[in-house]
Amino acid sequence: MSLYVMMRTATEHDISELVRLRALLFDDLGGDFFNPANAGDDWRDTLARVFEQKLTEPDCRILVVDGDTGLAACGIGTIEQWFPGPHSRNGRIGHVIGMVTDPSYRRRGYGRTIVLGLLDWFRDRDAVRVDLTASRQAEPLYRQLGFSGHPDPLLCWKP
């Protein structure tokens, strides 16, 4: 693992690499849910437009680590305003999504560096909770950084 990892905020010049890394994430996750047979490639163009928009929004932070010829790793943090309650004094809920490291750069501390950077960003923005969905490989890292089981059962509906 590197002793020092240079992390930075993504820019519009990183969009094609962010799309490439996100595609790698879905390849790693596999299965019909993440890689349906009828998906095609148009989702990549839509993703590039969403990245372009999100890079300028104050409740989104995209952190990257550069590799030799492109991005080595990236991670996305978003904050949503939910309704406050006794378990969520201000309703500001953070989400870590799209954490991915190119396979040729894994086991160097890049993911850890990005998550720690995002956690600082969430803290600075007064998020009361940060949620993420962990892969089996990454779960030990997230637990080491203080994440624990989620109290809410997660269900989804697809129209």
C-alpha positions in Angstrom: 0.0 0.0 0.0 1.2 3.5 -0.8 2.2 5.7 2.1 0.9 8.8 0.3 -1.9 8.9 -2.2 -2.7 12.0 -4.2 -6.4 12.4 -4.4 -8.3 15.3 -6.2 -11.8 16.4 -7.1 -12.9 15.3 -10.5 -13.2 17.8 -13.4 -15.1 17.7 -16.7 -11.9 16.4 -18.3 -12.3 13.2 -16.3 -15.8 12.3 -17.5 -14.8 9.6 -20.1 -12.6 7.9 -17.4 -15.4 8.2 -14.8 -17.7 6.4 -17.3 -15.0 3.7 -17.9 -14.6 3.1 -14.2 -18.3 2.9 -13.6 -18.6 0.3 -16.3 -15.9 -1.7 -14.6 -17.9 -1.5 -11.4 -21.0 -3.1 -13.1 -18.8 -5.7 -14.7 -17.5 -6.6 -11.2 -21.0 -6.7 -9.7 -22.3 -8.8 -12.6 -25.7 -10.5 -12.7 -28.9 -9.6 -14.5 -29.7 -6.7 -12.2 -26.5 -4.8 -12.9 -25.9 -6.1 -16.4 -29.3 -6.8 -18.0 -29.0 -8.4 -21.4 -31.0 -5.6 -23.1 -29.0 -2.7 -21.6 -27.1 -1.6 -24.7 -24.5 1.1 -24.4 -26.7 4.3 -24.4 -26.5 4.4 -20.6 -22.9 5.5 -21.0 -23.9 8.6 -22.8 -26.6 9.4 -20.3 -24.1 8.8 -17.5 -21.6 11.2 -19.1 -24.3 13.9 -19.1 -25.2 13.2 -15.5 -21.5 13.4 -14.5 -21.2 16.8 -16.3 -24.2 18.1 -14.3 -23.2 16.6 -11.0 -19.7 18.0 -11.1 -21.1 21.5 -10.5 -23.7 20.6 -7.8 -22.8 21.5 -4.2 -24.4 18.3 -2.8 -22.2 16.0 -4.9 -18.5 15.3 -4.6 -16.5 13.1 -7.0 -13.0 12.2 -5.9 -10.4 10.5 -8.0 -6.8 9.2 -8.0 -4.8 9.5 -11.2 -3.1 6.5 -12.7 -0.4 6.4 -15.3 -2.7 6.8 -18.3 -6.1 7.5 -16.9 -7.9 7.4 -13.6 -6.9 4.7 -11.1 -9.9 5.0 -8.8 -13.0 7.1 -8.1 -15.7 7.5 -5.6 -18.9 9.6 -5.4 -20.5 11.2 -2.4 -24.0 12.8 -2.5 -26.1 14.3 0.1 -29.9 14.2 0.1 -32.3 16.3 2.2 -34.7 13.9 3.9 -37.2 14.7 6.5 -35.7 15.1 10.0 -36.7 12.8 12.8 -35.5 11.7 16.2 -32.9 9.5 14.4 -31.9 12.2 11.9 -31.9 15.7 13.5 -31.4 17.6 10.2 -32.4 14.9 7.6 -29.1 15.3 5.7 -28.2 11.8 4.5 -25.0 11.0 2.7 -24.5 8.3 0.2 -21.2 6.8 -1.1 -21.7 5.4 -4.5 -19.5 4.4 -7.5 -16.5 3.4 -5.5 -14.2 1.6 -8.0 -10.6 1.0 -8.5 -9.2 -0.1 -11.8 -8.0 -3.8 -11.3 -4.4 -2.9 -12.1 -4.3 -0.4 -9.3 -6.0 -2.3 -6.5 -4.5 -3.0 -3.0 -2.7 0.4 -3.0 -4.9 2.3 -0.6 -6.7 4.4 -3.2 -10.2 3.3 -2.2 -9.4 4.0 1.5 -8.1 7.4 0.6 -11.2 8.3 -1.4 -13.6 7.1 1.3 -11.8 9.0 4.0 -11.9 12.1 1.8 -15.6 11.7 1.3 -16.2 11.1 5.0 -14.5 14.4 5.7 -16.7 16.1 3.1 -19.8 14.6 4.7 -18.7 15.8 8.1 -18.1 19.3 6.8 -21.6 19.3 5.4 -23.3 18.1 8.6 -24.6 14.8 7.2 -26.1 12.8 10.1 -25.6 9.4 8.4 -23.8 8.0 5.4 -25.1 5.0 3.6 -23.3 2.7 1.1 -23.7 -0.6 -0.5 -20.5 -2.7 -0.2 -19.2 -5.4 -2.4 -18.1 -8.5 -0.5 -14.5 -7.6 -1.3 -14.8 -4.1 0.1 -17.0 -4.7 3.1 -14.0 -5.3 5.5 -12.5 -2.0 4.5 -15.8 -0.1 5.1 -16.4 -1.8 8.5 -12.8 -0.9 9.5 -13.7 2.7 8.7 -16.7 2.6 11.0 -19.6 1.5 8.8 -22.0 -1.0 10.3 -25.1 -2.9 9.3 -28.0 -0.6 8.2 -31.1 -0.5 10.5 -33.5 -0.3 7.6 -34.4 -3.3 5.4 -33.6 -2.3 1.8 -36.2 -3.2 -0.9 -36.4 -1.9 -4.5 -39.1 -1.7 -7.1 -38.5 -1.4 -10.8 -41.4 -0.1 -13.0 
